[in-house]
Amino acid sequence: MKPVVLLGFSAFLIASAPASGQVTPPDPNSALIELSDEFDGPSLDSKWVRFDKEFGWPDKLKSIDVGRTVQGALNLQPYDSAWVRDVQAPFLFQRIHGDFDVRARVRVRSGKGPIAAGTWSLGGLMARVPNGLTEKDWEPRRENWHFITTGVGLEPGEPRIETKGTYNSYSSLKLRPVEPGWVELRLVRVGMTLFALARTDPNGSWEVRDRFYRMEPSPFMQVGLIAYTTSPDAKPVPENAAVSNRSVERSLPVDMVMDVDWIRFSRPAPKIEKAWQMQVQAHPLADPNLAEAEILKALGA
């Protein structure tokens, strides 16, 4: 049976179990450390799921390797693509049951310098609610996810961190400045709260870059790495996800490179009762007036 989509002022996707054919996510009581990857092997570990291969979409990665382009790192170079509304791009993920704290050290650049070329050249972490759809039975307005990425956004040559939340394929985003180079990104899910954090100094303090509140009944999420870019030669056309998701413009020039030094999974420090009544009435991290210092104290270093 397909998940049910509720449309309205509060739109949430209900997915009570993984889609048919998917491997069961780790036990909700596991520490999740087994999902971590230092990318120090000769190839991508088999525990990673490629979104395109799993659900029948075309391959929108121009290049992918472990250790060849950058020693000890995963390297991704996408074709013209995007994660916005119903539009899809490359995504490597692992299935998680329950709350999580995922961190990754990433760098988004050009093949010729420290800043990615063009606009909307970004990569980082995403947490997506599985909807069970494949290329064959895809339908619009079923995307539900949140991410934090780094790279270049609206203005060429201006490094940014982008945070974006998408509810039933309606996307809302923020772009804020960041220094070019390596950035540590972090997504933490604690019940109905999801926090996006970043830091450029590995020994420095985390900064809360966004906070999301969604009464998401599904305990399952696809969590991992995304990368996307736009080509300066792409002609402006009306958005049509049904067409763009099923095609790859390999002739369009792109110049976006994403390096991933490592990605590490764990359970979050806060332990919150999962009953929905408690989530909406007494979740200690859901207070919109909660100071950043209190959030960082609760989530830990």
N, C-alpha and C positions, 0 to 999 in steps of 0.2 A: 504494500500500500504506500502511495506517495505521501510525503509530508504535507501538512495542511498549511496554507498561507492565510493569515488573518490580515485583512486590509482595513485601514482606518487611521485614526489619530495616532494610535500606538500600533505600529505594524511589526509583528514578530513572526519569524519562521519557526514552526514547530517541527523538530526532527528528533524523534525519541530514540533513534538507533541509526547506525551506519547504513548507507544505501546498500542495496542488494549487491553481493559480490565483493564488498569491501572487507578487508581484514579487521577483526575486532580491535579497537584501540586498547592501549595498556589499561590494566586494572586501575580503577579509581584510587586505589590505595598505594599504587606504585610510586616510587620517588621521581620517576621520569628521567633520571640521569642516564638511563640506557638509550635515550633518544639523542643525546648530545653528540656532536661531531667536531673534531679538531681539524678535519680535512688534511690529515697527514699521510693518507694512503695514496695509492696510484690511481684510484678511480672513485667514483661516487658510490658510497655505501648503498647496499640493496635495501636498507630500511627506508630510504627516501622514496616518496611517491611523486611522479611527475603528473601534474594536473592534465596535461594534454594527452598523455598516453593512457592514463587511467579512465578518462571519460570520452575518448575518441576525437579530440580536437587536433587540428594541424599543429606541427611543431613550429613555434615562433622564436626559437633560440637559434641565433646565427652561430653561436659557439658555446660549448660548455666543457670544462675540464677541471680536473683536480691535480694541482701540483705542476702542471706543464707551463702555464702562462706565468703564474706566481707560485714559487715554492711554498708548500704548506698551506695553500689556500684554494678555495673553490672560485672559479672564474666563470661569470655568466655574461654573455653579450646578446641582448635581444634584438629582434627585428622590430620594425615600427609596430607599436602595440600600446595598450594602456589597461590599467585597472580603474574603471570609472563606470558608474551606472551598470549597464548590462555588458559592457565591453570587457574582454578578458585578455590576459597576457601570461607570460611564463610564471609558473608557481611550482616550487618544490615544497612538499609538506609531509608532516607526520600527523597521525590521528591521535587526538588526546581526549581522554574522558575525564572531565572535571576541571578544576582550577589549575592554573599553571603560571610559571614565571619563566619567560624565555628571553634570552639575551644573545646578541650577535655583534661581532666586531666587523664592520663593513667599510668599504671605500668605493665610492662611485666617481669615475673619472672618464676622461677621453683616452683614446689610444695614443694621443700625442701630448697630453698634459694632465694637470691635476683636476681640471673641471670638465665635466661632460659637455659635449657640444649640443647645440640646439636648445630646445625647450622640452619640458616634461620628460626629463631623463632621470629616473629615480629608481632606487632599489632599497629593500630592507625587509621588515617583518610584517607578516599578515596573519590574522586569525579569522577564519571563514567558517560559517555554519554550513555543513553539508546539506545540499538540497536533493541529492539523488538523481539529478538530471545528467544525461549524456548528450553528445552531439545529436543523436537521433531523435531524442524527445525533448530537446531544449525548448524552453518557453521564457518570455521576458518577465521582468519584475519579480525575480526569485533570488536575487543576490543579496546576501547579508554578511558583511564582514567589516573589520577595522584594521587599519595598518599604521605603521610609522616608517617612513622612508627618508633617505637623504639623497641629494643630487642637485639638479637644476629644475626649477619649476617654470613659472610664467615668464621670467626675464632671463634671456641668455647670459651666461657668465656669472650669474648670481647664485652661489650655493645656498640651498634651503633645506630645511627639514619639513616634510609634508606629513600631516596627520589627516586621516580621512575615515569617516564612518559612512557606511552604506546600509540602508534599511529598505528592503524590498526594492532594490535597485535605484533608490534615490540617494545620491552621494553628496556629502557636505565635507568640505576640506578647509585646512588651515595651512598657510605657508609662513615659515619664520626663518630668519637668518641662522646660518651655522658656518663655522670655519671649514674650508675644504680639507680633505684628507680623511684619515681613519676616524670613524665615529662608532661608539658603542650605543646600540639601540636596544630597547627593552619593552616588552608587552607583558602586563600582569593582569590575569583574570582572577577576581575574587567574587564569586557569585554574580550579582547583577552589575558589578563595577568592572571596568577595564581601563587600565592606566597605560599611557604611552610615555616613555621616558627616554632621555638621551644624555650622553656626556662625551666630550672630546678628549678629556684627560682621564685615562684609565684609573688613576689614583684619586680623581676628584669626586665631587658629589654629583649625584644624578639630578637632572632637572625634569620636572613634570612638564611634558610638552602638550599633553591633552588628557582629558578624563571623559569616559563615556559611561552612560548609564542605560542599560537595556535589560528588561525583564525577560531574558532569554531562557525558555524552558528546556532547550536541548542541552544535555551535558556534553555533547560531542562537538569538537571543533577540529578543523584542519589548520595546522599551525606550521608556518615555515617561512620560506624566502621568496620574494617576488623581485622582478626586474622588468622595466619597460622603458621605452623611449619613443620619441616621434622624429620622423625624418623631415628636414627642411624642404625636401622636394615633394612631400605628400600634398596633393591638391585638396583644398577644403571642399568637403562634400557633406551633405546631411548625414548625421550619425545613423547607422543601420547595423546594430549588433549582430543580427541574424546573418548578415553578409560578412562583416569584418571578422567575426569570430571564426568563420569557416574558411578564411583566406589568409595567405601570407604574402606580403609584398616584398619579395626577396631582392628585387631590383632597386629598391629605394636605399640611398646611402644613409647609414646610421653611424654614430660615433659615441657609444656609451658602453663603458666597461664597469662591471661590478665585481669586486674582490671580496670574498668572505673568509676572514681569518679563522673564525670558529663560531659555533652556535651551541648554546648550553641551556638545557631544560631542567627545571626543578619545580617542586610545589611551592606556592607562595607561603610566606611566613604567617599571615593572618588565616585563622580557621573560622569560617563563618557558617552558621547554621543554614542549611539549604532550603528550608521550608519557605514557600513564597510569601507567606504572611509576615515572617520575620524580615525577609528581603525588602519588602516595600515599607515596613514600618520602623525597623530598628537596625538596618544595616549601618554599622558605624562608619564605613567609608563612602556611603552614598550621600552624605551631607554636602550640598553644593558650596557651603561656606567653609568647609574644612580647609585649613591652611596647608600650603605645600609642605611645610616642615612636619606637620602631623602625618601627612600621607607618606612621606619618605621614612619617617620613624616607624610607621606600621609595616611598610613593605620591606624595609631593611636595605643594607648596602648591596 
